[in-house]
Amino acid sequence: MRHTAKDPRLAQAPSDAIDWTEERVETARLLLRPWAMADAPAVQAACADEQSQHWLPLPSPYTFADAERWVTEGGQLLRRDRSGLQCAVVERATEQLVGSCGVRLHPSRRACAEIGYWVSPWARGRRYAAEAVDGLCRWSYDHGVARVELLAAVPNVASQRVAMRAGFVREGLVRSAARAGTESVDAVVFSRLATDPGTPAARPLPDLDEVDDGVVSVRPVRVGDEDAVLDERSDAEARRWATGARTWLRDDVERLVRSAASAWLAGVEARFAVVETASQEYVGSVGLRMTMPAFGVAELGYGMRARWRRRGYMTRALALVTAWAFQRAGLVRLELGTAADNLASQRTAPDDDRLAQPPRAEGWHGRRRRYNPGIGPSSALPDAAWTPRASTKIHRTPLRPSR
Ligand SMILES: CC(C)(COP(=O)(O)OP(=O)(O)OC[C@H]1O[C@@H](n2cnc3c(N)ncnc32)[C@H](O)[C@@H]1OP(=O)(O)O)[C@@H](O)C(=O)NCCC(=O)NCCS
């Protein structure tokens, strides 16, 4: 059943007519039911798991007594208060416990609710979380809820994938609103409205494992790349040409690396590591930032670690990224802003046909345009020592087939 924004039931939720303590929800493969004493051993095993401990605010170590308290008290609280539905998620075919999913009504705006979940380690990878979330959302909308909200820690990509698969829309970032181990981290806030279609969200930047031309490969930047990223960005030459002449600290790099997968998933930016095929060393990086997503336009930025410069690696990496951007992601224009006197950067992206070796089919449009010499950092950027210089903008679009 679909509700419209004017549906009077959306103002007051949810109905008092249901027996909250007994309420159950069924999906194609799952049953969401009240917690029972017999669930305690499986709850203990799932909550003691490393991933659950890392992402969820659970007692540590998680004992059998904690599990008993959850199934008899914690997991029953919302139902008793009529303020939400905490459910054990059970596989219908086997009756095995495979996770937990709960929806909690906002204390004053009861047409709004928040959803949370975990899946037992033995049942992960079967897309159960998205199915349970979808089921509980539908139950919520049928009982007058207008908006279900979901928070996922920025580095918790699996959870963000669950949200997107279950038809949630990414709204933005909330600071320090989630946990990762003992740390407090920023979270992505998603919502799904009763009026939303509930279909998986579009992905402007498709997933990429790795592409290789035999000499270098490009793959997403990932946790473990921090030292190399810091080395790349600390080098004097890199700092000389960087917009804003920013000094990168270890913390900045860690934040950048840990948010890379989330930014990719959101279609904000694809951060590629350039890897030397022979040594498997991270030798540099390319960033592709969507500047006009609605028009398929993105801006490239790149940097090479000092030891690996002048080997043609970045030219190769840009050819791989460009082919991916035009052929896989369907972008229509890539732009590259460099300082007018940064000749090394411009030669990496030449305006002749040298790049158009395999994977080819495109050529650089060679129109170079000087624009506003004042272009540079806003006053909000940390280092004031940056001197504005003239910039060159190069752009590239896929070649149109000749008629
Ligand atoms: C997050 C969690 C609930 C996902 O449950 P699940 O049923 O295994 O989810 P799925 O099988 O649908 O996998 C989710 C997606 O993440 C991907 N994924 C799984 N593990 C991943 C990882 N470590 N890194 C990146 N992606 C990962 C899967 O490929 C899948 O992507 P796709 O659906 O786009 O193909 C489960 O991993 C979990 O319980 N984690 C610990 C608790 C937690 O994080 N809860 C959420 C708090 S907000």
The ligand as an SDF file (V2000), in Angstrom:
LIG
                    3D

 48 50  0  0  0  0  0  0  0  0999 V2000
   26.1770   -4.6820    7.5480 C   0  0  0  0  0  0  0  0  0  0  0  0
   25.5460   -6.0750    7.6240 C   0  0  0  0  0  0  0  0  0  0  0  0
   24.2400   -5.9590    8.3970 C   0  0  0  0  0  0  0  0  0  0  0  0
   25.2530   -6.5470    6.1770 C   0  0  0  0  0  0  0  0  0  0  0  0
   24.5000   -7.7340    6.2500 O   0  0  0  0  0  0  0  0  0  0  0  0
   24.3610   -8.7700    5.0260 P   0  0  0  0  0  0  0  0  0  0  0  0
   23.0320   -9.3820    5.0420 O   0  0  0  0  0  0  0  0  0  0  0  0
   25.5430   -9.6490    5.0290 O   0  0  0  0  0  0  0  0  0  0  0  0
   24.4250   -7.8050    3.8030 O   0  0  0  0  0  0  0  0  0  0  0  0
   24.5720   -8.1680    2.2720 P   0  0  0  0  0  0  0  0  0  0  0  0
   24.7950   -9.6050    2.0110 O   0  0  0  0  0  0  0  0  0  0  0  0
   23.3930   -7.5670    1.6000 O   0  0  0  0  0  0  0  0  0  0  0  0
   25.8780   -7.3340    1.8990 O   0  0  0  0  0  0  0  0  0  0  0  0
   25.7910   -5.9360    1.8920 C   0  0  0  0  0  0  0  0  0  0  0  0
   26.6100   -5.3440    0.7650 C   0  0  0  0  0  0  0  0  0  0  0  0
   27.8780   -4.9960    1.3030 O   0  0  0  0  0  0  0  0  0  0  0  0
   28.9060   -5.6330    0.5890 C   0  0  0  0  0  0  0  0  0  0  0  0
   29.8940   -5.9670    1.6000 N   0  0  0  0  0  0  0  0  0  0  0  0
   29.8590   -6.9370    2.5020 C   0  0  0  0  0  0  0  0  0  0  0  0
   30.9540   -6.8820    3.2930 N   0  0  0  0  0  0  0  0  0  0  0  0
   31.6810   -5.8420    2.8520 C   0  0  0  0  0  0  0  0  0  0  0  0
   32.9100   -5.2490    3.2310 C   0  0  0  0  0  0  0  0  0  0  0  0
   33.6210   -5.7450    4.2560 N   0  0  0  0  0  0  0  0  0  0  0  0
   33.3510   -4.1800    2.5460 N   0  0  0  0  0  0  0  0  0  0  0  0
   32.6460   -3.6740    1.5090 C   0  0  0  0  0  0  0  0  0  0  0  0
   31.4630   -4.1720    1.1240 N   0  0  0  0  0  0  0  0  0  0  0  0
   30.9980   -5.2450    1.7720 C   0  0  0  0  0  0  0  0  0  0  0  0
   28.2500   -6.8110   -0.0980 C   0  0  0  0  0  0  0  0  0  0  0  0
   28.9370   -7.1530   -1.2630 O   0  0  0  0  0  0  0  0  0  0  0  0
   26.8780   -6.2470   -0.4150 C   0  0  0  0  0  0  0  0  0  0  0  0
   26.9280   -5.3730   -1.5290 O   0  0  0  0  0  0  0  0  0  0  0  0
   25.8090   -5.3620   -2.6680 P   0  0  0  0  0  0  0  0  0  0  0  0
   24.5070   -5.7210   -2.0480 O   0  0  0  0  0  0  0  0  0  0  0  0
   25.8240   -3.9610   -3.1910 O   0  0  0  0  0  0  0  0  0  0  0  0
   26.2670   -6.3690   -3.6470 O   0  0  0  0  0  0  0  0  0  0  0  0
   26.4790   -7.1290    8.2960 C   0  0  0  0  0  0  0  0  0  0  0  0
   27.7260   -7.0940    7.6270 O   0  0  0  0  0  0  0  0  0  0  0  0
   26.6900   -6.8880    9.7790 C   0  0  0  0  0  0  0  0  0  0  0  0
   25.9310   -7.3880   10.5800 O   0  0  0  0  0  0  0  0  0  0  0  0
   27.7270   -6.1190   10.1610 N   0  0  0  0  0  0  0  0  0  0  0  0
   28.0030   -5.8000   11.5730 C   0  0  0  0  0  0  0  0  0  0  0  0
   26.9200   -4.9170   12.2170 C   0  0  0  0  0  0  0  0  0  0  0  0
   26.6050   -3.6750   11.4010 C   0  0  0  0  0  0  0  0  0  0  0  0
   27.4890   -3.0820   10.8040 O   0  0  0  0  0  0  0  0  0  0  0  0
   25.3290   -3.2570   11.4310 N   0  0  0  0  0  0  0  0  0  0  0  0
   24.9020   -2.0520   10.7640 C   0  0  0  0  0  0  0  0  0  0  0  0
   25.1170   -0.8660   11.6300 C   0  0  0  0  0  0  0  0  0  0  0  0
   24.5510    0.6120   10.8520 S   0  0  0  0  0  0  0  0  0  0  0  0
  1  2  1  0
  2  3  1  0
  2  4  1  0
  2 36  1  0
  4  5  1  0
  5  6  1  0
  6  7  2  0
  6  8  1  0
  6  9  1  0
  9 10  1  0
 10 11  2  0
 10 12  1  0
 10 13  1  0
 13 14  1  0
 14 15  1  0
 15 16  1  0
 15 30  1  0
 16 17  1  0
 17 18  1  0
 17 28  1  0
 18 19  1  0
 18 27  1  0
 19 20  2  0
 20 21  1  0
 21 22  1  0
 21 27  2  0
 22 23  1  0
 22 24  2  0
 24 25  1  0
 25 26  2  0
 26 27  1  0
 28 29  1  0
 28 30  1  0
 30 31  1  0
 31 32  1  0
 32 33  2  0
 32 34  1  0
 32 35  1  0
 36 37  1  0
 36 38  1  0
 38 39  2  0
 38 40  1  0
 40 41  1  0
 41 42  1  0
 42 43  1  0
 43 44  2  0
 43 45  1  0
 45 46  1  0
 46 47  1  0
 47 48  1  0
M  END
$$$$
